[in-house]
């Protein structure tokens, strides 16, 4: 039996129904708890403006709480024949309370309902991402400190260039994550605005108290202009996608480095056997599949902003059903990113770095700039010193002193990890949120 909120006495064609509902019955489950929260705030406000009596509110709220509890217990389903989470909740209320259930939708449309659900959901998803970013950040900074003095070659053009260190390598990704978290914060701020009351996208003739629902739902502000509120569908997703892509770009890059450093020709890092994978034919193989999958996933995640841009490009102003499809793109992406971040943290917890890499003669030329600089300190003009060492290299007579003394801020000897940590702490304390969602939420 089909149940549509918009039933006007005819049954829509089955094919049309399936095509338009798409994956909503499954994806909307993630919005269920937020949908109920939104409804609670909405009906409290309806009571305030006289569209519900206190008695009605006192009947509706416990019924919604009961549905919320069913959601938390994992018992909530969107029945076959019901389009989406918004319809399911309203039908459940009507089944349980009769005509009173039909009153809650005054001054509201599914357009602002899904918007408010999404904004509440995205806030939590962005918190989850921030939590996982912070976790990996701490891991990287700890590794940077621990391996501060272990030298490794630095490359440009993938040719041996200058001395670098594991301290710099790990710390570089930690600091990069701080920039990415700025994007997460920006996306969070955009999501943290109440769209409720915009209804179908043009407001309502009821005197809705939008500041009240903003307060009740804990939004930092509201999207005042009802048309802007509707426009924020898509815009919010694109901001979130930019943040996801930024983190993914950093993590994908790190995954590539690990794959390369694990290659036998480098052999800079290794992992315990049980964290590697094997080959069905070559008995010696210990492969970096984890970091390859991570690299691939992170590369795919970077397509997210493009996918959303193409999906929403040039849509006419106001609600269009195309917007529904963003859920298919965005929902799996945040899970994927958090999974990659947590896996990276787990793997790096067991990484082993090789000491003494740069003692190998194949890295001798990595020290040429150190020796040029030494001559400069002895009073030789830089260009002459450069030429002198260059000619020694040409004649095959260059012997490195292997002494590396970098002291400036952010260099091998002074990676400024405390400053990087302060940057992160300042950023995190600027978020308008009360902690992270509980694990598993
Ligand atoms: N499933 C819809 C979506 O995600 C809910 C809003 C439906 N609104 C409508 N006018 N058909 O966009």
Boltz pocket constraint, residues with backbone or C-beta under 6 A from the ligand:
constraints:
  - pocket:
      binder: B
      contacts: [[A, 24], [A, 84], [A, 110], [A, 111], [A, 114], [A, 319], [A, 320], [A, 321], [A, 323], [A, 324]]
      max_distance: 6.0
